[in-house]
Amino acid sequence: APCPQWPYCRKRCSYCNFNTYVVPAVDEAAVRACLVREAQTLLCLSQVHRWVYRWAHGECWALRSPPAASHPLTCSVSSVFFGGGTPSLASPGTVAAVLEAVAAAAHLPAGAEVTLEANPSSASTSRLAGFRAAGVNRLSIGVQVRGALPTAAPTAPCDPLVTMFPPQSLDDAELRMLGREHTAAEARKVVEASRGLFPGRTSIDLLFGLPGQSWDAWAQRLEAALGLCDDHISLYQLTLEQGTALAAQVRRGALPAPSLDLLAEMYQTTRTVLAAAGFRHYEVSNFARKGALSTHNLSYWRAEQYIGVGPGAHGRFVPWGEGDCSREARVQTLEPVAWMREVQSQGHGTRSRVVLSPLEQLEELLTLGLRTDEGVTHERWRHFSPQLSLQAVFGAPGEAQALQQQGWIVLDSGGLRCTWAGLAVLDSLLPDLLWQLQRA
């Protein structure tokens, strides 16, 4: 198996439309060398002093605050995230090589969060122990589907910023429908092993809204998950992506799609149940207790800079090393073999780069920030808009004021954020807020 941006899988799940590849064999050493080289190249270009590194649809580093152009920088990584694809198919040696390259290029503090996504079918206890020895200190089991948000939640702003592993179920029939390789018993065994190796730092997914799934069935899955989980849960509604086998089955009428009312009831009730179990609903699709928030994912929702490394990776950063001072949206070449050729010839496989305008950056900040319970703080807004304050944009008479009066959002000394009710319907609020921003 290969490595960095693990784009490879043993099989394609019935609902998956990710940039993933099922191949007979992978030259892991070659992929590893290219991931390391591209990471080094882009680190040099960005010159950031605080990063978040991700390996899933690419590795990514995120910068909490951009450096002054005239100041020398001391690079320090704050977290690392290995995603995919199926990154647990990569060897612990590949994970170690990537972490060693990051540490050599930018310094990896002892307390940095290092997460690996794991598929139960490729995550034996001994393999998980190997990943821990390689430097992983947090495990995400069966994680996120791009765009798989609750019906009443916002869509991604432009491109997939957070793209993670296929979701898990704790029911064998559902697993077969999803095209998963493992059984429910195997999934439970992996979660239990992970909690032993990474206590307090194991995340699991809850996937709802499967074709034919009833409320009673979902309630049973939720109860089982609460009895098994650690301190972090991601909650996603299944998205039927065009071109996938599962979407075709629903379109033909072979499988029934749940009603919108049922989906809304599942989501709202789950929020309430998780809150009663001590979980903080800190982002539209994420819950944590005992402070176990995802450092890496928070970097996206706070609109921090990040670098994407690997086939199909997306990034947002300022290439200071080229003398530029504008934030860019970058996308790496999708197909792994073509990407490797480009990295071998020029040090990176960047396929497109687009300079983001100040307005586009504010739109992303607003869209992403309002996904969290902390919202968009005044300090973060000033970082992107020193001349026009958050209060000036949304405190004036207009759409935002009406939404405040209706109880959906709050604008106060802490910034702009959704209420508990507003967080569940963010997608319906964003058009008005973005329109008010564009007129400011």
URUR-V49858 format. One record per residue. N is the residue number from 1. RES is the residue in one small letter. PSI is psi in degrees with one decimal (none if undefined). BURIAL is I if it has 16 or more other ideal C-beta (glycine too) atoms within 10 Angstrom, else O. D_CENTER is the distance of its C-alpha to the mean C-alpha in whole Angstrom. Layout:
# URUR-V49858
n = (N;N)
res = (RES;RES)
psi = (PSI;PSI)
burial = (BURIAL;BURIAL)
d_center = (D_CENTER;D_CENTER)
This chain:
# URUR-V49858
n = (1;2;3;4;5;6;7;8;9;10;11;12;13;14;15;16;17;18;19;20;21;22;23;24;25;26;27;28;29;30;31;32;33;34;35;36;37;38;39;40;41;42;43;44;45;46;47;48;49;50;51;52;53;54;55;56;57;58;59;60;61;62;63;64;65;66;67;68;69;70;71;72;73;74;75;76;77;78;79;80;81;82;83;84;85;86;87;88;89;90;91;92;93;94;95;96;97;98;99;100;101;102;103;104;105;106;107;108;109;110;111;112;113;114;115;116;117;118;119;120;121;122;123;124;125;126;127;128;129;130;131;132;133;134;135;136;137;138;139;140;141;142;143;144;145;146;147;148;149;150;151;152;153;154;155;156;157;158;159;160;161;162;163;164;165;166;167;168;169;170;171;172;173;174;175;176;177;178;179;180;181;182;183;184;185;186;187;188;189;190;191;192;193;194;195;196;197;198;199;200;201;202;203;204;205;206;207;208;209;210;211;212;213;214;215;216;217;218;219;220;221;222;223;224;225;226;227;228;229;230;231;232;233;234;235;236;237;238;239;240;241;242;243;244;245;246;247;248;249;250;251;252;253;254;255;256;257;258;259;260;261;262;263;264;265;266;267;268;269;270;271;272;273;274;275;276;277;278;279;280;281;282;283;284;285;286;287;288;289;290;291;292;293;294;295;296;297;298;299;300;301;302;303;304;305;306;307;308;309;310;311;312;313;314;315;316;317;318;319;320;321;322;323;324;325;326;327;328;329;330;331;332;333;334;335;336;337;338;339;340;341;342;343;344;345;346;347;348;349;350;351;352;353;354;355;356;357;358;359;360;361;362;363;364;365;366;367;368;369;370;371;372;373;374;375;376;377;378;379;380;381;382;383;384;385;386;387;388;389;390;391;392;393;394;395;396;397;398;399;400;401;402;403;404;405;406;407;408;409;410;411;412;413;414;415;416;417;418;419;420;421;422;423;424;425;426;427;428;429;430;431;432;433;434;435;436;437;438;439;440)
res = (a;p;c;p;q;w;p;y;c;r;k;r;c;s;y;c;n;f;n;t;y;v;v;p;a;v;d;e;a;a;v;r;a;c;l;v;r;e;a;q;t;l;l;c;l;s;q;v;h;r;w;v;y;r;w;a;h;g;e;c;w;a;l;r;s;p;p;a;a;s;h;p;l;t;c;s;v;s;s;v;f;f;g;g;g;t;p;s;l;a;s;p;g;t;v;a;a;v;l;e;a;v;a;a;a;a;h;l;p;a;g;a;e;v;t;l;e;a;n;p;s;s;a;s;t;s;r;l;a;g;f;r;a;a;g;v;n;r;l;s;i;g;v;q;v;r;g;a;l;p;t;a;a;p;t;a;p;c;d;p;l;v;t;m;f;p;p;q;s;l;d;d;a;e;l;r;m;l;g;r;e;h;t;a;a;e;a;r;k;v;v;e;a;s;r;g;l;f;p;g;r;t;s;i;d;l;l;f;g;l;p;g;q;s;w;d;a;w;a;q;r;l;e;a;a;l;g;l;c;d;d;h;i;s;l;y;q;l;t;l;e;q;g;t;a;l;a;a;q;v;r;r;g;a;l;p;a;p;s;l;d;l;l;a;e;m;y;q;t;t;r;t;v;l;a;a;a;g;f;r;h;y;e;v;s;n;f;a;r;k;g;a;l;s;t;h;n;l;s;y;w;r;a;e;q;y;i;g;v;g;p;g;a;h;g;r;f;v;p;w;g;e;g;d;c;s;r;e;a;r;v;q;t;l;e;p;v;a;w;m;r;e;v;q;s;q;g;h;g;t;r;s;r;v;v;l;s;p;l;e;q;l;e;e;l;l;t;l;g;l;r;t;d;e;g;v;t;h;e;r;w;r;h;f;s;p;q;l;s;l;q;a;v;f;g;a;p;g;e;a;q;a;l;q;q;q;g;w;i;v;l;d;s;g;g;l;r;c;t;w;a;g;l;a;v;l;d;s;l;l;p;d;l;l;w;q;l;q;r;a)
psi = (152.0;-160.1;-127.9;121.9;55.7;94.4;-0.7;145.1;159.6;-34.0;159.9;126.7;157.9;-19.2;-1.2;130.3;26.2;169.4;72.4;158.4;134.9;112.2;156.5;-38.2;152.8;135.4;88.0;-37.9;-39.6;-43.1;-43.0;-46.4;-38.6;-39.3;-43.8;-44.1;-43.5;-39.3;-46.1;-41.8;-49.1;-31.6;-42.6;-40.9;-40.3;-35.0;30.4;156.3;-9.6;118.3;159.6;128.8;133.3;142.0;93.7;120.9;30.1;158.2;148.9;143.1;142.3;140.7;126.5;-35.7;130.5;146.9;158.2;135.3;-28.1;-3.0;136.3;151.8;141.6;110.4;136.4;122.4;134.4;-26.3;160.6;138.1;115.4;114.8;-159.5;-154.4;-164.7;82.5;-20.8;-5.8;-22.7;154.7;153.0;-29.9;-34.5;-43.6;-44.3;-40.3;-40.9;-45.0;-37.7;-39.2;-41.2;-46.2;-38.2;-34.6;-30.3;1.4;120.3;101.6;154.5;-32.3;7.2;138.7;124.7;105.0;142.9;133.2;135.8;135.7;130.0;-28.7;-8.4;35.2;63.8;161.7;-41.6;-36.1;-41.3;-39.1;-36.1;-39.9;-39.0;-42.9;-28.4;-14.8;-3.2;135.9;8.5;138.7;138.6;112.1;120.0;43.4;177.4;148.2;132.1;131.5;-1.4;70.0;158.5;150.0;-36.8;19.6;164.5;155.0;166.0;146.4;-46.7;-67.1;166.4;112.4;-33.7;110.1;116.1;-167.5;162.1;147.9;163.8;157.9;160.5;30.6;126.9;-38.3;-42.1;-38.8;-40.5;-39.8;-36.3;-8.8;24.6;150.2;-29.8;168.4;169.2;-38.4;-40.5;-38.7;-43.9;-41.8;-41.5;-42.1;-43.8;-41.7;-40.3;-41.0;-30.7;-37.0;-31.6;64.2;129.3;1.8;41.6;123.9;140.1;161.7;149.8;123.5;124.1;169.3;25.4;150.6;127.9;-0.9;126.7;169.0;-41.4;-40.8;-41.4;-40.5;-37.5;-41.4;-41.5;-44.0;-42.9;-40.9;-39.1;-28.8;-14.2;-28.8;165.8;-121.8;12.6;131.6;136.8;133.8;121.7;140.7;133.2;129.6;126.1;99.0;136.3;136.7;-6.0;157.3;-38.2;-40.5;-37.9;-38.4;-41.2;-40.8;-36.5;-12.1;6.9;-26.8;139.3;137.5;138.7;154.0;157.5;-37.2;-40.8;-41.4;-44.0;-40.3;-41.8;-46.6;-50.0;-42.3;-39.7;-40.5;-46.6;-43.7;-43.5;-37.9;-40.6;-25.1;8.3;9.5;135.9;126.9;84.0;-9.3;154.2;-44.8;13.5;140.8;140.9;151.7;163.2;32.6;17.6;39.8;152.0;110.1;-42.7;-51.2;-31.5;-30.5;-34.5;-49.0;-20.9;8.4;38.8;165.2;147.4;153.8;131.4;129.7;127.8;167.5;123.3;8.0;145.5;147.2;161.8;108.9;165.5;119.3;71.5;-31.5;-19.3;6.0;7.3;157.7;18.5;139.2;135.3;149.9;121.8;147.6;131.7;156.5;135.9;-52.4;126.9;-42.8;-43.6;-40.8;-43.6;-40.9;-42.3;-41.8;-42.3;-31.3;-31.8;3.7;-14.0;163.2;39.9;119.3;-36.8;149.1;127.5;127.4;128.1;130.0;161.6;-39.6;-42.4;-37.4;-40.2;-36.5;-42.3;-41.9;-44.4;-48.5;-41.3;-44.0;-37.4;-8.3;-19.2;159.7;-19.7;-20.0;-151.7;114.4;159.2;-39.1;-44.7;-38.6;-42.9;-30.4;-38.2;-26.0;78.2;-22.5;-32.0;112.5;162.3;-40.4;-39.7;-35.7;-47.6;-4.0;-16.5;159.3;136.7;-159.5;-43.7;-40.2;-39.4;-40.7;-33.1;-44.5;-28.9;-4.7;18.3;-33.4;166.1;134.3;112.4;-159.8;-20.3;-19.3;-155.2;127.4;163.8;152.0;174.8;-43.6;-39.2;-32.5;-30.2;-15.9;30.5;-35.9;-29.2;-16.9;-32.2;-40.6;-44.0;-41.8;-41.5;-38.0;-41.6;-39.7;-43.4;-25.9;-15.0;none)
burial = (I;I;I;I;I;I;I;I;I;O;O;I;I;I;I;I;I;I;I;I;I;O;O;O;O;I;I;I;O;I;I;I;I;I;I;I;I;I;I;I;I;I;I;I;I;I;I;I;I;I;I;I;I;I;I;I;I;I;I;I;I;I;I;I;O;I;I;O;O;O;O;O;O;O;I;O;I;I;I;I;I;I;I;I;I;I;I;I;I;I;I;I;O;I;I;I;I;I;I;O;I;I;I;O;I;I;O;I;O;O;O;I;I;I;I;I;I;I;I;I;I;I;I;O;O;O;I;I;O;I;I;I;O;I;I;I;I;I;I;I;I;I;I;I;I;I;O;I;I;I;I;I;I;I;O;O;I;O;O;I;I;I;I;I;I;I;I;I;I;I;I;O;O;I;I;O;I;I;I;I;O;I;I;I;O;I;I;I;I;I;I;O;I;I;I;O;I;I;O;O;I;I;I;I;I;I;I;I;I;I;I;O;I;O;O;O;I;I;O;O;I;I;O;I;I;O;O;O;I;I;I;I;I;I;I;I;I;I;I;I;I;O;O;I;O;I;I;O;O;O;O;O;O;O;I;O;I;I;O;O;O;I;I;I;O;I;I;O;O;I;I;O;O;I;O;O;O;O;I;I;I;I;I;I;I;I;I;I;I;O;O;I;I;I;I;I;I;I;I;I;I;I;I;I;I;I;I;I;I;I;I;I;I;I;I;I;I;I;I;I;O;O;O;O;O;O;I;I;I;I;I;I;I;I;O;I;O;O;I;I;O;I;I;O;O;O;I;I;I;I;I;O;O;O;O;I;O;O;O;O;I;I;I;I;I;I;I;I;I;I;I;I;I;I;I;I;I;I;O;I;I;O;I;I;I;O;O;O;O;I;O;O;I;I;O;O;O;I;I;I;O;O;I;I;O;O;O;I;I;O;I;O;O;O;I;I;I;I;O;O;O;I;I;I;I;I;I;O;I;I;O;I;I;I;O;I;I;O;O;O)
d_center = (23;21;18;16;13;15;15;18;18;22;22;20;19;21;18;16;16;13;15;16;20;22;25;28;27;25;27;24;26;26;22;22;24;23;19;21;23;21;19;22;23;20;20;24;24;21;23;21;22;19;15;12;12;9;11;9;10;11;11;11;13;12;16;17;20;21;25;28;29;32;31;30;27;26;23;21;18;16;13;12;9;11;9;11;13;14;14;17;19;19;22;22;24;21;19;22;23;19;19;23;22;20;22;25;24;22;23;21;22;23;21;17;14;14;12;12;11;14;16;19;21;21;20;24;25;26;23;21;24;24;20;21;24;22;20;17;17;14;14;11;13;12;9;7;9;8;10;11;12;15;18;19;15;14;13;11;13;14;12;8;6;3;5;6;9;12;13;16;19;22;25;26;27;24;22;25;24;21;22;21;23;23;25;24;26;24;21;23;24;21;20;23;23;20;21;24;23;20;21;19;16;15;13;13;12;15;15;18;20;21;24;27;25;28;27;29;27;24;26;26;23;22;25;24;21;22;25;22;19;19;17;14;13;10;12;12;15;16;16;19;18;21;22;21;24;23;23;26;28;27;28;31;32;31;29;29;26;25;27;25;27;26;22;22;25;22;19;22;24;21;20;23;23;20;22;25;24;23;19;18;16;14;11;12;10;10;14;15;19;21;18;15;13;10;11;8;6;9;10;8;9;12;13;13;14;12;14;12;15;15;16;14;12;12;12;14;17;21;23;25;27;28;30;27;26;24;20;19;17;17;16;17;19;18;21;21;25;25;22;24;27;26;24;28;30;28;26;22;21;20;21;21;21;21;22;21;24;24;23;20;19;20;19;15;16;17;15;12;14;16;13;13;17;18;17;19;21;24;24;20;22;25;23;22;25;28;31;30;29;26;29;31;29;28;31;34;35;33;30;28;31;32;28;29;32;31;29;25;24;26;27;28;29;25;24;23;20;21;23;22;23;22;18;19;20;18;18;22;22;20;23;26;24;23;26;28;26;27;31;31)
